[in-house]
Amino acid sequence: MKEELLHLLYERGKISELDMHFAKFITELDGSGDLRLAIAAALVSNCTRLGHICLDLKSLAVAPPVEGKEAGEDLFGLDSSDWEMGLRGTSVVGMPGENKPLILDGKARLYLYRYWEYQEILATLVKERVTEDSSPIYFSSNDVYSLKEALDRFFGRTPIDRRGDEKHEIDWQKVAAFVSLRKKLCVISGGPGTGKTTTVAKILGLLIERLGIDAARIALAAPTGKAAARLQEAIKASKENLNCAANIRAAIPQEATTIHRLLGTIAGSCYFRYNAENRLPVDIVVIDEASMVDLALMSKLIQAVPPEARLILLGDKDQLASVEAGAVLGDICDTGKLHVFSRDLCMELETYTGYKLVTPGKITNGSSVKDCIVQLEKSFRFGEDSGIRTISHAVNRGDGRQATGLLREKRFSDIRWVALPQRQALPAAIKKKVIIGFEGYLKAGDIYEAFELFDRFRILCALRKGSYGVEGINLEVEQILSDHGLIEAKRSWYRGRPLLITRNDYNLGLFNGDIGIIWTDVSGDSDLTAFFRSADGTVKRFHPVRLPEHETVYAMTVHKSQGSEFDTVLFVLPDKEYPVLTRELIYTGITRAKEDVEIWGKEDVFHIAVSRRTERMSGLRDALWDGY
């Protein structure tokens, strides 16, 4: 019976072969042969691969994994309490804090032990950070004028109206700076163009100026090499315009790295040099594109940051969650709910900035996390007449009909809607865009120019498989470019082939999400070499056969595009509804474009996607916000 049910779930795509093997291992370890344990083990294994941290046993009665059951039924006609009783009676399922392969918490959430531990450690360390302010010596009553002057100098004075009163138009960048000074954890969230990296450059200047922090003890990092390079470029450009002494500007670091390199990867191991026992030698850590950081990596990162150091997370809470398990930034920000600062923080902000954020009646107590989160709203890239800005806001609100209505009206020049071509018509429909979009980089004079031109255009897809997915469209693009004489697609390695690394290789220093281009190496012996751009603008060279798992990347999934921006985007949606289609995916796809985006799709599919939020099962949000 156990094997039959597992095979039934496998045949219907609910679990993988790996999940079946894990279920077998767990039941053999327990020795009871319990059917519920086998099914639960297979499902929790599958959940982690789908991005969840745990399996909510209550969901089994809401959405049974086997078709043909009535709503409210699970595999055996049992409710979640029956599942809990059965699992708690086994030797391999423990309570939180016990060292057993599976952990079942008090809210019927089942975890693989390592994911429960990652979550527990992360929640504990976040709560410690949000409840402990930075040293009050820097915020004494004698320091009010000095700090106000510094904030005004970096961010501008609070405007005064004709009656001499300060206006209440709040500069949230200045608020973020104050929170970063005051707190050991600050999360600065905002959409594209809201100035997150500009803000953090000013924050670093403030901290160096006021606290005398050595630049060598400030770490700038991001999840991918591409994101690290963008952070580095942004800091370098922003710091030149800061209103501070030249020596302060010079002291602001501009070299960024990946989180993996920051923590110090150990060859042939999944462990890092810096950890809870060997902390990073830093006073400040800035992490950009924090929405891309999965639970395991964020947990390892926060363990390596000294308790007295500041941790500043930059990201967009409305973007897609990480590719790997977890939605850490969303859980920390309690995405979808509105929180206001505490009374104490509001009073401090009024003292140092003049801002009256809310009326006293609206100030509430609650989780201390809310005092560490600042949302930037004003876009410096997209004006009020920007279609990308207007429609992405409608998508965020879940208003798909307004978004398509605006697209149909053709009010904006920077964003357009095109009815999805039939599959047989797709090659002809996409041909012109492919040639215009990729011809420039393929004719580049050197690899540096090729990287610059390649990033100007990208095709984004919601899916990997199928005619409208990454694999199908990449084949079409290669055929079009080959027919046009721009590439030699019949060869596995050809000049100009763009590559996306899909598996970390710590020995080579190449990581999931890194993008390279096959190009002629004029300085070496090899005819064709795989080049990858480093955060400092230089390139790394590898013989193609040495590369870890990778794929061609004329088209890429929206998930893989996080942390990147392109001048122009062609966003291709599938011809029917899939669970992966959510408002976060649509929002992320649209906002990868800096100048122009064209969406190919069907209106009903678009509406369904925008109406659906990404839901990842996790206990982190409850651990940080429960009761508030």
Buried (B, 14 or more C-beta within 10 A) or exposed (E): EBEEBBEBBBEEEBBBEEBBEBBBBBBEBBEBEBBBBBBBBBBBBBBBEEBBBBBBBBBBBEEBBBEEBEEEBBBBEBBBEBBBEBBEEBEBBBEBEEEBBBBBBEBBBBBBBBBBBBBBBBBEBBBEBBBEBBEEEBBEEEBEEEBBEBBBBBBEBBEEEEEEEBEEEBBBBBBBBBBBBBBBBBBBBBBBBBBBBBBBBBBBBBBBBBBEBEBEBBBBBBBBBBBBBBBBBBBBEBBEEBBBEEEBBEBBBBBBBBBBBBBBBEEEEEEBEBBEEEBBEBBBBBBBBBBBBBBBBBBBBBBBBBEEBBBBBBBBBBBBBBBBBBBBBBBBBBBEEEBBBBBEBBBBBEBBBBBBBEEEEEBEEEBBBBBBBBBBEBBEBBEEEBBBBBBBBBBBEBBBEBBBBBBEEEEBEBBBBBEBBEEEEBBEBBBEBBBEBBBBBBEBEEBBEBBEBBBBBBBBBBBBEBBBBBBBBBBBBBBBBBEBEBBBBEEEBBBBBBBBBBEBBBEBBBBBBBBBBBBBBEEEEEEBBBBBBBBEEEBBBBBBEEBBEBBBBBBBBBBBBBBBBBEBBBBBBBBEBBEBBBBBBBBBBBBBBBBBBBBBBBBEBBBBBBBBEBEBBBBBBBBBBEEB
